[in-house]
Amino acid sequence: MRKIFLLTLMMFLFASLSIAQTTFSPTILQVTCPEEVQYAFGDEVLSIPVTVENLSGAFWLVINTSGKADQVDHVRNGYLGWHFVDRIDTTVYVSGRLPLEIGDNTITWDGTSNDIDPAVKLPEDTYAYYIYGYDDKTLPQLVTSYVRNATQWDVQNNFYICYDESGMALEKPVILGNHIWYLHGQPAENITNWYNTWREEHGGEEPPRYLEYGCAWKWEIGGNPDDINNLQTTWMPFYRTDFEGQPMFHAGQPIVDFDDTEYYYHVCRNNIGYENTMFRWKFVAGGDAERDEDFMGYENVMWEGYPTFKTEVPTITTLADGSSPYFYTSDLRWHIPNDQWTPFTCINIDEGAVVFDIQLDEYYLPDQENGRGEFNGTPSGIYSRELNRIQMSSWAFCLQQMVDTTVLLDDPYDEDYIVWQNQNGDYFMDKKFLPTDDYKWICSAIDSSPYTCSNFVMQTGIGNFWRTSTSDDTNQTIVTHDGTGVADIKFFGGTALRGANGAWVDSGSQYDGIYTPRINSTTDNPTTEYMHFFVSQDSDGGMIVPLEPVGVEEEAVEAYAIEQNAPNPFNPTTTIGFKLANTGNVTIDVFNVAGQKVDTIVNNLMEAGSHSVVWDASGFSAGVYFYTVKSGNFTKTMKMTLLK
């Protein structure tokens, strides 16, 4: 099973899922397809054999260019040009929803690109294809009744420990998380009332310690979901410090130390002094966590936080396999108009030092509120599952970006760090994309349900966002690895109540799949039962390569001849020479590196013999192009370079 999809998931919670079980032992969906398929480009239809095991499901076929990333130079396309790609292979085809059953299946492709025009045939070349599917016929399976993956308001994404210190996949992954005290930021009177209510509802019992101050917890996947003994907790007394009834510190998402998995890191915010730092703690099950006094902390390393108490906890991300020493964090701030506070900070944990601390004002300071009185602030989520790639999500107007961190590590002030971007949401994930909309480019407007990019998971083929809404019946939004929209999908039994984060485990264990939380209420009351659920998914893919001509086709190649354009490189005109074996209709189309047809030079009847045509590229930008000559069953594509 080859997990090669870049998967982005945005999720809702489930309204009523009642599942009784003694252990969590999921059935895993598995999909396999050839590593290479040959295709006779032209009028032929490509058939891709696909084998589905254990579960049927809904699937999609995605086709991308291959080896063309270096030729993609700041390309804008899509509705209103909101979709931007740079230095990345691009998506040229996305299928509709394909129901596949257990056993042998076939997915077909007619060689067209539906990126702009379904009738456009792609030039003969090598392409990468990916097939993604999920179980759409089974209720999500209960993983645990005691912990959640937090909500988008908390931005407390759990960390899924899938590998040990040696880099080997764990037989049973472990969920690592922490609770934010529900009463953080509440007046002292509210705190007193909440404690009294808790005692009344629980026969005088005192609230659990993790509701009083910072708590980290672990849950090994695969045990009895209803056995509280499977939940390990440790407490960080540091976070019990208060200031006039307010919590003085907030703890961000914990991330395991891969060199010693007894330890974990997290970013801390001082709500009074407005500084951030990072801590390293030893997880002591059933007791107080032990702080590593030699690692960072306020005594050693700090960076500036937003100067007000009304700031949410910092977000943080790193690679899921521990192969990078860099942690990235943002001092999350929502709903504050006209303030230029959009930090993005990089920390090297090996050195215990801040690498850079920059502001992203260019993208994260909107000039218009969304009708709810909300302005977009800093990235509300930053996620990484691929070396040197960080995905950022905003909140109020759903800006999505993929960042090349090598650029920022080289020069934090180099503005050429965006790999792909859906500016202000793009129409695929945006309810306010029409020119006539009162609140343009806002995905969360006063007359539409809010969407939040709560999480993002990726590898190399396709991406998934967890999607948050209060009324839309959608659990996740699928996009390709360059941000192109695929589909909004719903899990079986899924209903939009309250949005939340989710995660994707793909280490090769028997627990690989989608993990999504649920809260049994539309409010975030701490007495609410927290739950984790599982949905099976899988992906596979390979390469589409041109079919090598044999026999009669070799004779046809000799009868037809296409010359390299001359001059090449050229500016602005070039001549294309070709020889026809038979009289017939001839088309010569020009494509850009994204596989999009940009011009047709010839489309008429021509006699057998030698011909030449001139392409005037005065109106086109510099770069690499491809011209495809087609006559009858003969097709050939060649590359040319335009200089300016």
N, C-alpha and C positions, 0 to 999 in steps of 0.2 A: 504494500500500500504506500503510495508515494504522495506525501502531503506537500504539494507544491503550489497551493493556492495562496494568494494574498487575500486574506479574508477580513472584511470589515464588517462589524456587526453592531446594530443599534437596536435596543430591545425594550419591549414593554413587559408588564407583569401579567400574571394570569389571574382571572377572576375566581374560578373555582376548580381546583384540581385536587381530587381526593384520592391518594394512592397509598395503599397499605402494603408494606413489604418488610422483610426482616433484614435483608442486606441489599446494598446497591450493586447490582450486577447487570450492567446494560448490555443490550444487543447492539453490536456495532455494524453500521452500514459500511460496506466496502465496495469501491468502484475501481475497476482496472480497465485500461485501454492501451493500445500499442504505443511504444516509445517513438515509433516512426510510421507514418503512412505516406504512400506515394500517390500523387494526384496529377492527372492529365488536365492541366488548366485549359480553360476554354468553355466548351458547351457541356462538358462532362459533369456529373454529380459525384461528389466524394462521399463514400460510405465509411464511417468510422465504427468498428466493432467495439462495443462496450459491455463489460460483464458486471452485473450487480449481484452482490451476495448479501444474505441475511435479511435485508429489509428493502422494500421498494421505496420509491421517493420521487421528489420533483428535482429535475436537473436542468442545467443550462450549459450551452457550448459557447465558449469565448475564444476568439482568434486574435492574436496579436502579431505585430511584426517581430522579426527576430534579427538581432545584430544591427539594428538601425538606430540605436540610442544616440550614438555620437553624431548622427546626421539630423537629429531633431533639435532645432534651434529656436526657442521662444515662440512656439506655435500657439495661436489662439483659435479655438473653434467652438462648436456647440452654440446653443442659444445665446445671442447677444455677445458671443465671444467670451463667456464667463469661464469656459473650461480652458485651462492653460497647461501646456506640457513642455518640458525642456529636458533634454538628455535622458530620454526614457523611450523604450519601445512602446508603441501605441496600439490601442485596440482598434481593429478594423471591422469586427463582426461580433454581434451578440445575438444569440438565438432567443426565441421565446421559451416559455416554460415547457419542459419535455418530461412527461410522466414515463418512468422506466420501471419495469417489473423485475423481480428476482430472476436471474438467468442471463442469457445472451440477448443483447439488444443492438440496434444499429441507429446511429445518429448521422444524418446527411447534411451536406453543405454544398451549395451550388456555385461556390467560388465568388459570390458577390460580397460587397461591403455595404452594410446598412448604416454606416456612420453618417452618410449624407444622403445617398441615393441607392435604394435597393437594386436598381438596374445596373449599377456599375460593377463590372467584372474586375477583380483584382489582378494585377500583373503577375506573371509567373515568377515565383520566388519561394523562399523558405519561410514558413510561418510557425509560430508556436501556438498550440491549441491546448485548452484547459476545459475540463468537465467538472462542474461542481454540483453536488446534490445533498439534500437533507431529507430526513424522515418526516413526511407530512401526513402520516396516517396513524401515528401512535401518540398517546398522551405523553407529555414530558415526564420523565421518571424522577422521583424524589431522591435527592442526594443526601440532604440533611435538613432537619426541621429546626435547627438551632442557630444557624449563621446565614448571613446574606452577603450579597456582593455590593451592598450599599446602594444608595440612590444618587441621582445626578446632583442633588442638592449638597450631598456630602463630598462627592468626588473622592470616595474612599474605595477605589478599585482594589480588590483583593489581588494577591500575588499567588500564582499557582506554581508550586515547587515541583518540577518534573524531572530534575536531574540531581545526582549526588555530587560530592566534591570532586570525583574523578571524571565527571561528565557523562556518566552512564545514566540511562533513563531509569527512573524509579518504577518499581512494579506497581506501586500505588502512589499517585501524585498526592501532594498535601496542599490544602488551601491555607494560606497565611493572610490574616486580616486584622483589623482593629475597629473598635466601635468609637464613634464620636458620641460623647455624652449628649443626649437629646436636649438638655437644658442649657447647653452652651449659648451664651448671648441672651439668655432670658433674664428678666428682672428677678430680684431676690424673692419677691412675693410669689412669682410663678413657680420658683424652685420649691418653696415651702409647700404650696398647694399640691404640687406634683408628688412630693414625698408623702404627704398625708393621704392622697388618693391611692397611692401604691399600697401603703400599709392597710388601708381599709379593704382594698380588693384582695389582699393576700394575707388576711388574718393576722395582721400586726407584724408580718415578716418585713425585715429591712430589705431595701433594693439591693440587687447584686452589686458587687464592687465595681464591675466594669461599667456600670451606669454612673458611678461616682467620679471616676477619673480614668486616665488612659489605660486601656486594656488591649493586649494583643492576644490572638488566639490561633490555634491550628486545628484543622480537621482533616484526617487522613481519608481520602476518598475510597469507598468500597466497603465501609462498615455499615452497621445498622443505622439508618437515618434518624431513628427515634431514640437512640441510646445516648443520653447526655454524657455518659462516660467517655464517649469518643471525642468529646470537645476538650481540648487542652487550652488553658488560659494562663497568662502571666500579666502582672500589673506593673505599671510604670509610675511610682509615687510622685515623680517629678510633675506630672500633669494634674495633681490634686491642688496645686498652688492656685489660689484665687485672688481676685482683686476687687474689693467692694461687691462681693457676690457674683463676680464674673470670673470665668476661667482665664487664667493668665496666659496659658499656652494651648495651642492646638497641635495635634499629631497628624502628620500626613500618612499616606499609604506606606505600609511596611514592605520591604523587599529583602529577601534572604541574602546572606553573605555566602556566596558559592564556594569560597575557600574554607568556610567552617559553617555548616548549615544550622548549628546551634544559635548562631547570631543573626540579627536582622538590622537593617538600616531604616531610618525614616527622617523626613524633613520636619522641623519644628518651627512654628510661628509664635513669636511673643506678641500677644495682643495688646500689651501696654507699651512696650518699648519699640514695637514695630520692626523687630529684626528677625531674620530667619537664620537657622543653622541646621546642622545635620547631626544625628546621634547614631551610635551603634550600641545595641543591647544584646545581652545573652538571654535567651528564652528559658525561663525557669518555670516549668509546669507546676501550677498550683501555688506559686509564690511570687515574690517581687522580682521583676527583671533586673539584671545586673548591668549597669552602664559601663561601657568601655571608656574610662576617663581620659585615655590618651588619644581618642579619635574626635577631632573637631569639637563641637559643642560651643556654647557661648563664650567660654573662656579662651578659645583658640581661633575659631573662624566664624564670621558672621557676614551676612549680606543684607542689604536694605529691604524692608517689607513696606507694604502700602500703609501710609500714616493715618489709619483710622481703625477702630475696632470692628467696623462692618466689613470685614474681609473673611472670605472662606479659607479653609485650610489649603496649604500648598499641595499641588499635584506633583507626582514624580514618576519617572519611568526608567527602565533600563532593558537590556536584552534578557529574554527569558532563560537563556542558557548560561548566563554569566560570562560570556566571552568578551565583554567590553568593560573597561574600568570607568566608563563615563556614565554618570547619572544626569538626567535633565529634569528640571523642575520649573514650575511657574507659580508665582504668588497670586493665586486665583482671586479675581475681583469681579463681581457682577453688578449690573444695574446702577452704576455710578456715572452720570452724564458728564461728558466733556473733560474728563480727567485723563491726562496722558500717563497712564501707569500700565504698561504692557510688558512685564519682565519675562525673560527667558534665560535661565541660568544653567550652566554646565559645571558639574563637580567631578573631579578625578578622585575616586575613593582610594586608589592606591597611594596617592600623595596627600590625601586629606586636604585638598585645596580647591578653591573656585577657579575654574579655567576661564570662563567669561560670564558676565552678567549684563545683558543688553536689553534694550527696549524694542518692541516690534510695532511701533506706532503706525507704520505705513499701512498695515492691514487690520489692526485691532483697535482702531479708533474711528468709529463710524460718524457720519455727519448727520444722521437722522435716527430718532428714536422709533420704536416699533409699534407704537399705539398703546402699549401697556406702560409707558413711561420708562422702558428699559433701553439701555444702551449696551452695545457689546463691549466687553472689557478684555481681559487677558484670555489666552486659550484656556478653556474649561477642561480640557483633557489633552494630554500628550502621551503617545504610546509608541512602543518600538518592538518589532519582532524581526527585524532584519538589520544587519550590520550597516551602520552609517545612514540609517533612514529613521526619521521621526515623523509621525503623523500628528498634526495638531487640529483640534476642533474648537470652534468658538461656540457661544451659546445663543445669543439673541438673534444673530442673523446667519448662523450655520455656515460660516466660512470653513472650508476643508482644505488642508494643505499637507503635502508631503515635502519634508525638508531633507536636504543633503547635508548631514552634519559635518562631513569632511571639509566643506566650504567654510563653515563657521569656525571649526577648530583651527583652520589655516588662517582665517581672518574674520573675526566676529563682526566686522563692519562691512563685509562683502555682501551686497544686496542680492547677488545672483545665487541664492541658496534654495529656491523653490524648484522642486522636481515636477510636481503637478499641483494644480489648484482649481477648486471650484469656487470662483469668486462670488462671495455673498450667496452661497448656497447652490447656484445653478438650478435650472428648472426641475431637475430630477428630484431634488430633495427640498425644494423651496415652494411654498404656497403663494408667494408674492413675486412672481416673475414677469407678469404682464406689464407693458408700458403704461397701461391705464390704472394700475394698482396705486392706491393712496400711499401705501408703505412699500416701496419697491425694495426688492432684494432682501426682504426680511422673512425668515422662515417661521418666526414666532410673532405674528401680528395680533392685533386686538380681536379680529374676527376669525382667527384660525387657531387650531390647537398647536401648542408649542412642540417643536421637535428639538431634541438635544442629541448631539453626537456624543453619547456617553462613553463609548469605547470603540476601539478600532483594532482589528487583528489582521496581520498580513504575512505573506511570504512572497511568492513571485508571480502568481497568476491572476488572482482575483481578490477583492477585498470586501469586508463586511463591517458595517457600522451597526452598533446597537442604537436603536432609535427610540426616542422618548416622546410620548404623546398622551393626552388625556382623553381623546375621543377617536382618533384614527385607529382602525383595526389592523395594525401592522406591528410585527415584532422585530423585524430587522430589514435593513436596506443593503442590498448587494451592489457593490461597484467593482469594476475591474481594477487592475493594479495601477492604471493611470487615471483613476477617478471617473471613468465613464460609467454611467448608470446601467444596471442590469435589471433589477426588479425590486419591488417591495414584497415581502413575503410574510406569511402568518404561520405560526406553529399550530399544530393540531390542538384545539381547545384554548388557544391563546386569545386573550381579550385585553384591551387597553384599559388599565386602571391607573397605575402610577409608574412612571418610567424608572429604569434602573440600569446599572452597568451589567455587563456580562463578560464572559471570557471564552477562550477556545484553547483546548488542550490537544496537542498533536505530537506527543513525544514518542508514539509508537506503542503505548500501553493499551490494555483492554478497556481503558476509560477515556480514550480519545473522543472528543466531541465538543458540543456547545454547552456551556454552563451559564444558566440564567437564574436570577433570583425572583422571588415573589414576596410581596407583603400583603397580608390578609386585610388590608385597610387602605383607604385612599389617603389617610394621614400617616405621619411617621411617628406615631405614639410608641414609646419604648416598650410598652407591654405587648405590642403586636408580635405575633409569632413570625419569626423570620424563617425563610426556606430557600433552598437551592434546588434547581431542577436541571435535568440533562436532556438534550436533544441530539440524536445521532446525525452526523454529517461526514462526508468524505470528499476527496477530490483527487484527480489524476490528470495526466496530460502527456503530451509528446510533441513531435515536430511533424509538420506537413511539408513534404519535399516534392519538387517536380518529378514527374514520371520520366525516366530515361527512355528516349526513343529507340526503337529496335525495328529491324526488318524494313517494311514498306515505309515506315516513318523516317528511316534514315535516308531513303531515296528522296522523300519529300523535302528533307532538310537540304539535300544537294540541289534540288530543283529550285527551291526558294533561297534567297540570300538577303540578309539584312546587314548593312554596313554600319560601322561605328560612326556616329555623327561627327562632322568636321566643320569648323574646328571644335576641339574639346580639350580643356574647358573653353567656354565661349562667352561673348558679351557684345551685343544682345541677341545676335542671330546665329543659327547653326543649320547645316544641311544634313538631311537624313537620306541616304541612298538605299534602295532595295530592289530586288529582282523577283518578279512573279512568274510562277510556272504556268498558271492558267489565268484567263480572264475572269474577273469576279469583283465583288465589292470589297473594298479595302478600308479599314479604319486604322488610324494612328492616334492613340490616346497618350496623354502625358499625365503622370502621377507624381505626387510629392512623396516624401519619405514616410508619411503617415498612411500611405496607401490610398489617398483621396485623389480622384481624378480632377485635374485642374484645367485641362484644355483638350480639345480634339483638333488635330491638325488636318486630318483627312477623313472623309466618310462618303465615298462615292465609288462608282464603277470604274475599274481600270483594266486595260488590256494586259496580256502577258508580255513580259519583257522588263527592261530596266527603267526605273523611275527615280526621281529625287524630289524632295519637298523641303521647304525652308520653314523653321520655327522661329518666330520673332518673340522673344521673351522680355520685351521691354517693360511689360507691366507686372513682372514677377520678381520676387525677392531672390537674392543669391542663395545657392544651396544645391543639393543633389536632387535630380529628378530622374524619372524612368519613362522611357517611351516604349509602348507596346504596339507592334505591327500585327494586324490580324487580317487574314484572307482565307475564307473557307475554313478548313480544319487546321490551317497553319497559324501559329501564334508564336511570337518571340519578343522578349523584353530585353532592353539594354539600358545602361546607366549613362547619364551625362551630367556635367557640372556647369552651372551658371555662375559667372563671376560678375561683380559689380564694382 
